[in-house]
Amino acid sequence: MEKKMTLPLTDKDIMSLKSGDKVLLTGVLYTARDAAHKRLTVDIKKPPIPLKGQTLYYCGPTPAMPGRPIGSAGPTTSSRMDTFTGQLLKAGIKAMIGKGQRSKETRELMKKHKVVYFAATGGAGALLAKHIKSAKIAAYPDLGPEAIYELKVVDFPVIVANDVKGHDIFEEGVKKFKRK
């Protein structure tokens, strides 16, 4: 059964999540890929979007089809953002969404700052886009699809990959598989 949660997440919400939990997110989140992360860390003292308490989705959406707010909006590989993650967590980011495992250093920073990392299903960008009700460029329009978008989502499906206690669904899954 999925847990329904409203963005931005509270500390109480984040503390209640465990690695492997299925979650449906509703509210506002922001996209940010490699180029946006690099700029955000340069602009960290005066960011163009709110960072404190926010959720970043590692996504570069495609253009919207007629009648839709957005095109395909699938996750990108999260480990590419690890270089910039520490500064963004210090600035107050509370959740991240992407695909794939994070580095050990990033997982330690998530524990320290009490931040959760959600995994979204790779290759399902068209299906994930159905949960996005509005999309607008919030910063860095010159970056095209790597601009930061503000997305309003309803029941956006994710899985807790890393919780605040340091549990990692990727490592735990490998251990379970090896036991069989």
C-alpha positions in Angstrom: 0.0 0.0 0.0 1.3 3.5 -0.9 1.6 6.4 1.6 0.1 9.6 0.3 2.2 12.7 1.2 1.9 16.4 0.4 4.8 18.5 -0.8 6.7 20.1 0.7 7.5 17.3 3.1 7.8 18.0 6.8 10.5 16.6 9.0 7.9 14.4 10.5 7.0 13.0 7.1 10.6 12.4 6.2 11.3 10.6 9.5 8.3 8.3 9.0 9.7 7.0 5.7 11.5 3.7 5.4 13.6 2.4 2.5 11.2 0.4 0.2 8.1 2.4 1.1 5.9 3.2 -1.9 4.8 6.9 -1.8 2.4 9.0 -3.8 3.5 12.7 -3.8 1.1 15.6 -4.3 2.2 19.3 -4.4 5.0 21.3 -6.0 8.5 20.0 -6.9 11.3 21.4 -9.0 13.2 19.7 -11.8 17.0 20.1 -11.9 19.6 18.2 -13.9 23.3 18.5 -14.3 23.6 22.1 -15.8 20.9 23.4 -13.3 22.8 21.9 -10.4 26.0 23.5 -11.4 24.3 26.9 -11.6 22.4 26.4 -8.4 25.6 25.8 -6.5 27.1 29.0 -8.0 23.9 30.9 -7.1 23.5 29.2 -3.7 23.4 32.4 -1.7 20.6 33.9 -3.9 19.0 30.9 -5.6 16.3 31.6 -8.2 13.9 29.1 -6.6 13.2 28.3 -3.0 15.5 25.5 -1.7 14.6 25.2 1.9 12.3 22.3 2.4 11.9 21.6 -1.3 12.1 18.4 -3.5 14.3 18.3 -6.6 13.4 15.9 -9.4 16.3 14.9 -11.6 14.4 15.3 -14.9 14.7 17.1 -18.2 11.1 17.0 -19.6 10.3 16.9 -23.3 8.1 19.5 -24.9 4.3 19.2 -24.2 2.0 17.7 -26.7 -1.2 19.8 -27.5 -3.5 19.8 -24.5 -0.9 18.5 -22.0 1.2 20.5 -19.5 4.4 18.6 -20.2 5.9 15.9 -22.5 7.7 12.8 -21.2 9.1 13.5 -17.7 11.2 10.5 -16.6 14.0 10.5 -14.1 17.7 10.8 -15.1 20.6 9.1 -13.4 21.1 10.6 -10.0 24.7 9.8 -9.4 25.7 12.6 -11.8 24.3 15.1 -9.3 26.3 13.8 -6.4 29.1 16.3 -6.9 26.6 19.2 -6.2 24.3 17.5 -3.7 26.2 18.5 -0.5 25.8 22.2 -1.1 22.1 21.8 -1.9 21.4 19.8 1.2 23.1 22.4 3.3 20.8 25.0 1.6 17.8 23.0 2.8 16.7 20.6 0.1 14.7 17.8 1.9 14.0 15.3 -0.8 15.4 14.2 -4.2 13.9 12.0 -6.9 15.8 10.2 -9.6 17.0 6.8 -10.7 19.8 4.7 -9.6 22.0 4.4 -6.6 23.8 7.3 -4.8 27.4 7.4 -3.7 28.3 6.4 -0.2 29.4 10.1 0.5 26.0 11.4 -0.7 24.1 8.8 1.4 26.1 9.9 4.5 25.2 13.6 3.8 21.5 12.6 3.4 21.7 10.9 6.9 23.4 14.0 8.4 20.9 16.5 6.9 17.8 14.1 7.3 17.0 14.0 3.6 15.2 11.3 1.7 16.0 10.0 -1.8 13.1 8.6 -3.9 13.5 6.5 -6.9 11.1 6.9 -9.9 10.7 4.3 -12.6 13.2 4.8 -15.4 11.7 4.4 -18.9 8.2 5.4 -17.7 8.4 9.2 -18.5 5.2 9.2 -20.4 3.3 7.5 -17.6 4.9 9.7 -14.9 3.9 12.8 -16.9 0.2 11.9 -16.4 0.7 12.8 -12.7 2.0 16.3 -13.6 -0.9 18.7 -13.7 1.0 21.9 -14.5 4.6 22.8 -15.6 6.3 26.2 -16.0 9.9 27.2 -16.3 11.0 28.6 -12.9 14.7 29.4 -13.6 17.5 29.2 -16.3 15.3 29.2 -19.4 18.5 29.3 -21.6 19.2 25.7 -20.5 16.2 24.4 -22.6 15.1 21.0 -21.3 17.6 21.3 -18.5 16.0 24.5 -17.2 14.4 24.3 -13.8 10.7 23.6 -14.0 8.1 24.0 -11.3 5.8 21.0 -11.5 2.5 20.5 -9.7 2.0 16.8 -9.3 -0.8 14.6 -8.0 -0.1 11.1 -6.7 3.3 11.1 -8.3 4.6 7.5 -7.7 8.0 7.0 -6.1 9.8 4.5 -3.9 12.0 5.4 -0.9 15.5 4.4 -2.0 17.4 6.0 0.9 15.8 6.9 4.2 17.2 9.1 6.9 18.6 6.2 8.8 20.9 5.3 6.0 19.0 2.3 4.6 19.6 1.8 0.9 17.1 -0.2 -1.2 19.8 -1.0 -3.8 22.2 -2.5 -1.3 19.4 -4.3 0.6 17.9 -5.7 -2.6 21.3 -7.1 -3.6 21.7 -8.7 -0.2 18.3 -10.3 -0.4 19.0 -11.6 -4.0 22.3 -13.1 -2.9 20.6 -15.0 -0.1 18.3 -16.9 -2.4 
